Amino acid sequence: MATDTDSLFQPKEAFRRTAHVKSLEEYQRLYRQSLEAPDAFWGEQARQLTWFHPPESIREVNEQAADFAWFVGGKLNVTVNCVDRHAKARPDKAAILWAKNTPGEYETITFRDLAHHVNRLANVLKAHGVRKGDRVIVYLPMIPELVYSLLACARIGAVHSVVFAGFSADSLRERVLDSGAKVVITANEGPRGPKSVATKAITDEALDGLAQVTSVLVARRTPKEVPMREGRDHWLDVEAQKHRGVCPAEWMDAEDPLFILYTSGSTGKPKGVLHTTGGYLVYANTTFRYIFDTQPDDVHFCTADVGWVTGHSYLVYGPLSTGTTTVLFESTPTWPDASRLWQVVDDLKATTLYTAPTALRSLIKEGDSFVTKSSRKSLRLLGSVGEPINPEVWRWFHDVVGEGRCPVVDTWWQTETGGILIAPLPGATPAKPGSATLPFFGVEPVLVDEEGRKLEGNGVSGNLCLARSWPGQARTLYGHHSRFVETYYARFLPLYFTGDGCRRDEDGYYWITGRVDDVLNVSGHRLGTAEVESALVAHEAVAEAAVVGFPHDLKGTGVCAFVTVKPDFLRTPDEKMVGSLREQVRHVIGPIATPDRVVLVSGLPKTRSGKILRRMLRKIAGGETENLGDASTLADPAVLDELLTKGLPPT
Ligand code: PRX
């Protein structure tokens, strides 16, 4: 493991020359200014956007009530910023480069095309009764209609809620219900690697018996025919033909909602994180410009799915609001083999690549030759997101992928933060592998102990909080503001609590150590242990379940479920039961949540008051046999022997 200071990677000279911020001193000066005079700083950033009416005040903040408003009184439309102004200035510039699932197949969508498609789809939505403020669920694979859908909603002031196309029918249904959407946009199917996701069939199952949804718009990704329900289901291409490609942009208030994105929390129910128009867009735009150090002819390749916040902010809104060409990648990094990403980079001449440590780990495993046989000369910057990046993986990214030429930006943020909060500025900040380095402008990280006492100075570890509002922060959990207050503000008021643990080293650099709550970070995706447990206990055979994370070579964190089975099912062979329980979670939540290990036990470790000792389970699942806590607190000390026999990871 690298120590804090043994490897400082200074910004590359060639990169620094054209960078927006060219030295650490310049960053520090701007950072100080952004804290001392936030209104001036954010007012200046807001001027990068086109407003129908400029903001009257920059921010109104009330931490006690967790009420935040930015750019108050400002009127704008996201699509004027992401589409119209670029379609006017550079109509033939590529807005989207679509890399289809089949290797070598690409499609270019210019800003002119984008304007046409977005306006037409906006008219389709209107014709299906969608009005300003209405929610629209988008359940699409990585096809251009996905981006059009987001922007079409924004055009008319509807609120999009994208559900990742890997989620199950149950998960989709839950989100449709919570959001109250009347319209769902999906596709007949979604090819992905060697498989295809049956998005329409899953949608049908999710909407079964739900009168709430009156229109399902179906994009035709392949020639495959799918059952269409009379009166409810409509082919999107047929609908689009009915409308012209002109639709006036709705005047939105800066604080009008732009989207809801569901994410996992520490309870069984996903939360609908709500972002608003002005603050979110200013933040996505500003962070994208500085952290990816945008240059006019950049081709930005973000490998994340638009179903996650990374895809929202750094595949769609950040790039398009700056007029940057963005790559939409339909396939996976390892299909048909581990050279796929580099092939796309070379074919599309991608300049900035933004991916996740979990993807890098799966590529490292396949060997360097898949990388080195490609050119990658177009690349000038590499970015990482989603989970802590192991220093070895950082070095591989830097040395092998970037040939030591490209800066690596490790970016820390969350669905709730809207954009990146801690990351290096590539022309200014010396990097340390494994550290997200220093806060972005206007961001004030604070570390506190369990009692909420602020940990001053450097060389300290604690709970990572944020001391002041930033424009991109989520405004509420849709329909559950008290849960918003409870989750993020109640514990360390007036600070925002991130749920992450963190160390600030002797140089003031931040090192995220992982979640400190009951949320797992599996392959860079958030998963609540309670969600997986509820999926398991919904199985007829399960009496009780406790889910914990354990270190996993590829996924970062793996999912381990300890389960007790009801007496009637004790005769089922273990292997069959484990298979059935894994399938259960897959079915209820989606493949990403499938437990890596299911351990069938006759009892869970509990205190006499009935509390499950998760810490003990976590340690055992992680292979620890010592310091498991005081076994005498166990109601039934005998369970420990069984756990130690069955629960340790296989060697
Ligand atoms: O634990 C942190 C981890 O991912 C969590 C946020 O997950 P999600 O809302 O799904 O958003 C992921 C993409 C922004 C955080 O609380 N995380 C994210 N980025 C990093 C990270 N941990 C360490 N380093 C990062 N760069």
Residues whose N, C-alpha, C, O or C-beta is under 5 A from the ligand:
A	BS01	PRX	T310 S384 V385 G386 E387 P388 I389 D410 T411 W412 W413 Q414 T415 E416 A436 T498 D500 I512 G514 R515 G524 R526
